[in-house]
Amino acid sequence: MAKSLERLYNGLIKENPTFVLTLGMCPTLAVTTSAKNGLGMGLTTMVVLALSNAFISLLRKVIPDKVRIPAFIVIIASFVTVMELLLEGYLPSLYDALGIYIPLIVVNCIILGRAESYASKNPVIPSFFDGVGMGLGFTVALTLIGLFREVLGSGKIFGYTVMPESFVPVSIFVMAPGAFFVLAVLTAVQNQIKLKAAAKGKDVSKIGSGCAGGCDKCDLTGCVSRQFYDPKATGSVEEAALKREEKGGAKDE
C-alpha cells in the first residue's frame, strides 16, 4: 500500500510529466484551450496509461526483449482504440474537441516511457498505480493550463462565465502562443517552490529524471537530468544507465 501511495505522489508531484519532466507537450499545448478539454484529455490518457502499465507488467516475463517496444505499442494502441470508441459513443462533443489527439495518445512519450522504465520491470499493482499517478499528474497539469487559458482568453471556467461584463478577454491565451505563456509561468512557479525547498535544506536533487525508477532510486549524481540542481552534472541518462549496468544494474523491488 505504501509503495502504491508513493507511486501516486511521484506522478503528481515529484515527477509530474508536464511540469517536471516536460513530456507530452504536443497534446498539452494543443488541447488546453479550455479546462474541459484539458480534463478530458488528461483522464483519457490516465485510463490508457494505468491499464497499459498493468497489462505490460502482467506480460513482462512473456514479451521477448527484442520486440518489447512493438509489443508495448500494440497494447497501448488497443486501449487507445477502446477509449476512442467510448468517447465517440458517449461523449461526442469531447471527442470532436480532442479530435486527432485521441489516437495520438498511442505515441505519447509519457505512456511509452512509463512502460519501458517502470511497468516492464515491476509487479502489476505498483505499475498500475504508477500509471494512475502519472495520469493524474498529467490531468492536473492540463486542467490547470486549460483553466488559466480559458479564464484569461474568454472569461469562463468549464464554459460558465465567471468574469464581470467589463472584463476584456485576452484572445491570445486561447491561441497557440497562450499555451506557451501559461506553461512557462506554471513551470516557473513550481521551480521556485523547489528552489525554496532546497534553500531550507531539503534534498531536491533526486527529483525529475523520468529514467528507470526515477532519480530517487538512483545513486549516480552526475546525470544531466539533475542539471537544474546539480551544476556538475554532465552525463546523459543513457550514460547513467550504462554506469548502473556496469555496477550491476538497478535492483527491482
C-alpha positions in Angstrom: 0.0 0.0 0.0 2.8 2.4 0.9 4.5 1.8 -2.4 1.3 2.4 -4.3 0.8 5.7 -2.5 4.4 6.6 -3.2 3.8 6.0 -7.0 0.7 8.3 -6.8 2.7 11.0 -5.1 5.6 10.5 -7.6 3.4 11.1 -10.6 1.5 14.1 -9.1 4.4 16.0 -7.6 7.9 14.6 -7.7 8.0 13.7 -11.4 4.9 15.4 -12.8 5.1 14.6 -16.5 4.3 18.1 -17.6 5.8 20.5 -15.1 8.9 18.4 -14.1 9.7 16.1 -17.0 8.1 18.2 -19.7 6.8 15.2 -21.6 3.7 15.0 -23.8 4.0 18.6 -24.8 2.0 18.2 -28.1 -1.4 17.5 -26.5 -0.5 19.7 -23.6 -0.2 22.8 -25.8 -2.8 21.8 -28.4 -5.9 20.8 -26.5 -5.8 23.1 -23.4 -7.9 25.9 -24.9 -10.4 25.1 -22.1 -10.4 23.4 -18.7 -12.9 20.8 -20.0 -10.7 19.8 -22.9 -7.7 19.6 -20.6 -9.6 17.5 -18.1 -10.9 15.2 -20.8 -7.6 14.6 -22.4 -5.9 14.0 -19.1 -8.4 11.5 -17.8 -8.4 9.6 -21.2 -4.6 9.4 -21.0 -4.7 8.3 -17.4 -7.0 5.4 -18.2 -4.8 4.3 -21.1 -1.7 4.7 -19.0 -2.9 2.8 -16.0 -4.4 -0.1 -18.0 -1.4 -0.4 -20.4 1.0 -0.3 -17.4 -0.8 -3.1 -15.7 -1.1 -5.2 -18.8 2.5 -4.7 -19.8 3.6 -5.6 -16.2 1.5 -8.7 -16.3 3.2 -9.8 -19.6 6.7 -8.5 -18.7 8.2 -12.0 -18.4 6.5 -13.2 -21.6 7.3 -10.5 -24.0 10.7 -11.1 -25.7 13.2 -8.2 -25.0 13.9 -7.7 -28.7 10.3 -7.0 -29.6 9.2 -5.3 -26.4 8.7 -1.8 -28.0 6.4 -3.0 -30.8 4.6 -5.2 -28.2 4.1 -2.2 -25.9 2.8 -0.1 -28.8 0.3 -2.8 -29.8 -1.0 -3.0 -26.2 -1.2 0.8 -25.8 -3.0 1.2 -29.2 -5.6 -1.4 -28.2 -6.6 0.6 -25.1 -6.5 3.9 -27.0 -8.9 2.4 -29.6 -11.3 1.3 -26.9 -11.2 4.8 -25.3 -11.7 6.5 -28.7 -14.8 4.4 -29.4 -16.2 5.0 -25.9 -15.7 8.8 -26.3 -17.2 8.8 -29.7 -20.2 6.9 -28.4 -20.9 8.6 -25.1 -19.1 11.9 -25.2 -19.3 13.1 -28.8 -18.7 16.7 -28.0 -15.4 15.9 -26.2 -14.5 13.5 -28.9 -14.9 16.3 -31.5 -13.0 18.8 -29.4 -10.0 16.5 -28.9 -10.0 15.2 -32.5 -6.8 13.7 -33.8 -5.1 14.0 -30.4 -7.0 11.0 -29.1 -5.4 8.4 -31.5 -2.1 10.2 -31.0 -2.1 9.1 -27.4 -0.6 5.9 -28.8 2.7 7.7 -29.4 2.6 9.8 -26.3 6.1 9.6 -24.8 4.7 9.5 -21.2 2.9 6.2 -21.8 5.7 4.5 -23.7 8.3 5.9 -21.3 6.5 4.5 -18.2 6.0 1.2 -19.9 9.7 1.0 -20.7 11.1 2.4 -17.5 8.7 1.1 -14.9 5.9 -1.3 -15.9 8.3 -3.7 -17.7 10.4 -4.1 -14.6 7.9 -4.1 -11.7 4.9 -6.0 -10.4 1.3 -5.3 -11.6 -0.1 -3.4 -8.7 2.7 -0.8 -8.3 2.8 -0.5 -12.1 -1.0 0.2 -12.2 -0.6 2.9 -9.5 2.4 4.4 -11.3 0.1 4.8 -14.3 -2.6 6.3 -12.2 -0.2 8.7 -10.6 1.4 9.8 -13.8 -2.0 10.1 -15.4 -3.3 12.2 -12.5 -0.3 14.5 -12.7 -0.9 14.9 -16.4 -4.6 15.6 -15.8 -3.9 18.2 -13.1 -1.4 19.9 -15.3 -3.6 20.0 -18.4 -6.6 21.2 -16.4 -4.7 24.0 -14.8 -3.3 25.2 -18.1 -6.7 25.0 -19.7 -8.3 26.8 -16.7 -5.9 29.7 -16.9 -6.2 29.9 -20.7 -10.0 29.8 -20.6 -10.3 32.4 -17.9 -7.9 34.9 -19.5 -9.0 34.2 -23.0 -12.7 34.1 -22.7 -13.6 34.9 -19.0 -15.1 31.5 -18.5 -14.4 28.3 -16.5 -15.8 25.0 -17.8 -18.0 27.1 -20.1 -19.5 29.2 -17.3 -18.9 32.9 -17.3 -17.0 34.0 -14.2 -15.6 37.3 -15.1 -17.6 40.6 -15.0 -19.0 42.2 -18.1 -16.3 44.8 -18.0 -13.7 42.1 -18.5 -11.9 42.3 -21.9 -10.7 38.8 -22.9 -7.1 38.5 -24.0 -7.7 36.3 -27.1 -4.0 35.4 -27.4 -4.5 33.0 -24.5 -6.8 30.7 -26.4 -4.4 30.8 -29.3 -1.2 28.7 -29.7 1.2 31.3 -28.0 -1.0 31.4 -25.0 -0.3 27.8 -24.2 3.5 28.5 -24.0 2.9 31.6 -21.8 0.8 29.7 -19.3 3.0 26.6 -19.3 6.1 28.8 -18.7 4.6 30.6 -15.8 3.3 27.4 -14.1 6.6 25.7 -14.6 8.5 28.7 -13.2 6.2 28.7 -10.1 7.0 25.0 -9.5 10.7 25.5 -9.9 10.6 28.4 -7.5 8.9 26.2 -4.9 11.7 23.6 -5.4 14.4 26.2 -5.0 12.9 27.5 -1.8 12.7 23.9 -0.5 16.4 23.5 -1.5 17.3 26.7 0.4 15.6 25.2 3.5 17.9 22.2 3.3 15.6 19.7 1.7 17.1 17.3 -0.8 15.5 18.1 -4.2 18.4 16.9 -6.4 16.7 13.5 -6.7 13.6 14.8 -8.5 12.7 14.7 -12.1 14.7 12.5 -14.3 12.0 10.2 -15.7 14.6 7.4 -16.2 14.1 3.9 -14.9 12.9 4.1 -11.3 13.3 7.8 -11.0 16.1 9.8 -9.5 15.1 8.8 -6.0 16.1 5.2 -6.9 19.5 6.3 -8.4 22.8 6.8 -6.7 24.5 8.4 -9.7 24.8 12.2 -9.1 26.3 13.2 -12.4 23.3 12.6 -14.7 22.4 15.6 -16.7 18.7 15.2 -15.7 19.7 16.8 -12.4 21.4 19.7 -14.1 18.8 22.2 -12.7 20.0 21.5 -9.2 23.5 20.0 -9.8 25.8 22.3 -11.9 28.4 19.4 -12.0 26.0 17.1 -13.8 27.4 16.3 -17.3 26.4 12.8 -18.2 23.3 11.8 -20.2 20.5 9.5 -19.0 21.9 6.8 -21.3 25.4 7.2 -19.8 23.9 7.0 -16.3 22.1 3.8 -17.3 25.3 2.3 -18.7 27.2 3.1 -15.5 24.4 1.4 -13.5 24.7 -1.7 -15.7 28.5 -1.7 -15.1 27.8 -1.5 -11.4 25.4 -4.4 -11.5 22.2 -2.6 -12.5 19.3 -1.4 -10.5 17.6 -4.0 -8.4 13.9 -4.4 -9.0 11.8 -4.2 -5.9 
